[in-house]
Amino acid sequence: MATTDTNLKEAFAGESQANRKYLAFAKKAEQEGFANVARLFRTAAEAETIHALGHLNSMDAVKSTVENLKAAVAGETYEYKEMYPPMLAQAQAENHKAKRMFGYALEAEAVHAELYRLALEAVSKGKDLAEAKFYLCPVCGHIEMGNPPEVCPICGVKGEKYVQV
């Protein structure tokens, strides 16, 4: 029999996935010229975020920044060390198009783990990160602090394509 904690984890996962899916649907609707449908998808995505965050808070999963950073380091490390390597190998063996994004994600998650580790080091000393500028590669998810690179070290996209967050 399911428990409320089990239900919360399932609901959080479902709402989180719906958010991302609806944002992808919004991009597609926009590309096809359906601006209002895109707005509906984006609005629904935000509603799913409200639900997901409510479930996450009910699980008491949002803790101090130090604890949150430790969880982030652990999660990103798991992804690049354990989760993505077999997924990438399987996609490569099948010559599936997913091999591209699995490879990008594997490398980007390692960078994310390191950035979270640096943030954890700072926050553990009672300090914020010194750098306030963060740039995101829109192709692979690489994150760069300070200034974007000339070329993304993961996917090769030009640095001018990076988005400041």
C-alpha positions as CSV (number, residue, x, y, z in Angstrom):
1,M,0.0,0.0,0.0
2,A,1.3,3.4,-0.9
3,T,2.2,5.9,1.8
4,T,1.7,9.7,1.6
5,D,5.5,10.0,1.3
6,T,5.5,7.6,-1.7
7,N,2.6,9.5,-3.2
8,L,4.4,12.8,-2.7
9,K,7.5,11.6,-4.5
10,E,5.4,10.3,-7.4
11,A,3.4,13.5,-7.6
12,F,6.5,15.6,-7.5
13,A,8.1,13.6,-10.4
14,G,4.9,13.8,-12.4
15,E,4.4,17.5,-11.9
16,S,8.0,18.2,-12.7
17,Q,7.9,16.3,-15.9
18,A,4.7,17.9,-16.9
19,N,6.3,21.3,-16.4
20,R,9.2,20.5,-18.7
21,K,7.0,18.8,-21.3
22,Y,4.6,21.7,-21.5
23,L,7.5,24.1,-22.0
24,A,8.7,22.0,-24.9
25,F,5.2,21.9,-26.3
26,A,5.1,25.7,-26.0
27,K,8.2,26.1,-28.0
28,K,6.8,23.8,-30.7
29,A,3.4,25.7,-30.8
30,E,5.3,29.0,-31.1
31,Q,7.4,27.6,-34.0
32,E,4.2,26.6,-35.7
33,G,2.7,30.1,-35.3
34,F,0.3,29.3,-32.4
35,A,1.3,32.1,-30.0
36,N,-1.7,31.8,-27.7
37,V,-1.5,28.0,-27.5
38,A,2.2,28.5,-26.5
39,R,1.0,30.9,-23.8
40,L,-1.5,28.4,-22.5
41,F,1.2,25.7,-22.4
42,R,3.6,28.1,-20.5
43,T,0.8,29.1,-18.1
44,A,0.0,25.4,-17.4
45,A,3.8,24.7,-17.0
46,E,3.8,27.3,-14.2
47,A,0.8,25.7,-12.6
48,E,2.6,22.4,-12.6
49,T,5.6,24.1,-11.0
50,I,3.3,25.4,-8.2
51,H,2.1,21.8,-7.6
52,A,5.6,20.4,-7.7
53,L,7.1,22.9,-5.3
54,G,4.1,22.3,-2.9
55,H,4.8,18.6,-3.0
56,L,8.6,19.2,-2.5
57,N,7.9,21.4,0.5
58,S,5.5,18.8,1.9
59,M,8.3,16.2,1.7
60,D,10.5,18.7,3.8
61,A,13.0,18.4,1.0
62,V,14.0,22.0,0.9
63,K,16.5,22.6,3.7
64,S,19.3,25.0,4.5
65,T,21.4,26.2,1.6
66,V,24.3,24.1,2.8
67,E,22.1,21.0,2.9
68,N,20.6,21.9,-0.5
69,L,24.0,22.3,-2.0
70,K,25.2,18.9,-0.6
71,A,22.1,17.3,-2.1
72,A,22.8,19.1,-5.4
73,V,26.4,17.9,-5.5
74,A,25.3,14.3,-4.7
75,G,22.6,14.4,-7.4
76,E,24.8,15.8,-10.1
77,T,27.7,13.5,-9.2
78,Y,25.3,10.5,-9.3
79,E,24.1,11.6,-12.7
80,Y,27.6,11.9,-14.3
81,K,29.2,9.0,-12.6
82,E,26.5,6.4,-12.4
83,M,23.3,7.3,-14.3
84,Y,24.5,8.6,-17.6
85,P,27.4,6.3,-18.5
86,P,25.3,3.2,-19.0
87,M,22.6,5.2,-20.7
88,L,25.2,6.7,-23.1
89,A,26.7,3.2,-23.7
90,Q,23.3,1.8,-24.5
91,A,22.4,4.6,-26.9
92,Q,25.8,4.3,-28.6
93,A,25.3,0.5,-29.0
94,E,21.9,1.1,-30.6
95,N,23.2,4.1,-32.6
96,H,20.2,6.0,-31.1
97,K,20.0,9.8,-31.5
98,A,19.8,10.0,-27.7
99,K,23.5,9.4,-27.5
100,R,24.1,13.0,-28.4
101,M,22.2,14.5,-25.4
102,F,23.2,11.7,-23.0
103,G,26.8,12.6,-23.8
104,Y,26.2,16.3,-23.4
105,A,24.4,15.7,-20.1
106,L,27.1,13.5,-18.8
107,E,29.7,16.1,-19.3
108,A,27.5,19.1,-18.2
109,E,26.5,17.4,-15.0
110,A,30.2,17.0,-14.0
111,V,30.5,20.8,-14.5
112,H,27.3,21.4,-12.5
113,A,28.6,19.2,-9.6
114,E,31.9,21.2,-9.5
115,L,30.0,24.5,-9.5
116,Y,27.8,23.4,-6.7
117,R,30.9,22.2,-4.8
118,L,32.4,25.6,-5.1
119,A,29.2,27.2,-3.9
120,L,29.1,24.8,-1.0
121,E,32.6,25.7,-0.1
122,A,31.7,29.4,-0.1
123,V,28.4,29.0,1.8
124,S,30.1,26.8,4.4
125,K,32.3,29.7,5.2
126,G,29.3,32.1,5.4
127,K,30.0,33.6,2.1
128,D,28.2,33.9,-1.2
129,L,29.8,33.1,-4.5
130,A,32.0,36.0,-5.6
131,E,30.8,35.7,-9.2
132,A,27.4,37.1,-10.1
133,K,27.3,36.3,-13.8
134,F,26.3,32.9,-15.0
135,Y,26.1,31.8,-18.7
136,L,24.2,28.8,-20.0
137,C,24.9,27.0,-23.3
138,P,21.5,26.6,-24.9
139,V,22.6,23.4,-26.7
140,C,24.1,21.2,-24.0
141,G,23.5,22.8,-20.7
142,H,27.1,23.7,-19.9
143,I,27.3,26.5,-17.3
144,E,30.1,29.0,-17.2
145,M,30.7,31.6,-14.4
146,G,32.0,35.0,-15.2
147,N,32.1,35.1,-19.0
148,P,31.0,32.7,-21.6
149,P,33.9,30.8,-23.3
150,E,34.8,31.4,-26.9
151,V,33.5,28.0,-27.7
152,C,31.5,25.6,-25.5
153,P,33.9,22.9,-24.2
154,I,31.2,20.3,-24.4
155,C,29.3,20.8,-27.7
156,G,31.3,23.4,-29.6
157,V,28.6,26.0,-29.9
158,K,30.0,29.6,-30.1
159,G,30.2,31.5,-26.9
160,E,28.1,34.3,-28.3
161,K,25.1,31.9,-28.2
162,Y,25.4,31.4,-24.4
163,V,22.5,33.0,-22.5
164,Q,23.1,35.0,-19.3
165,V,20.9,33.8,-16.5
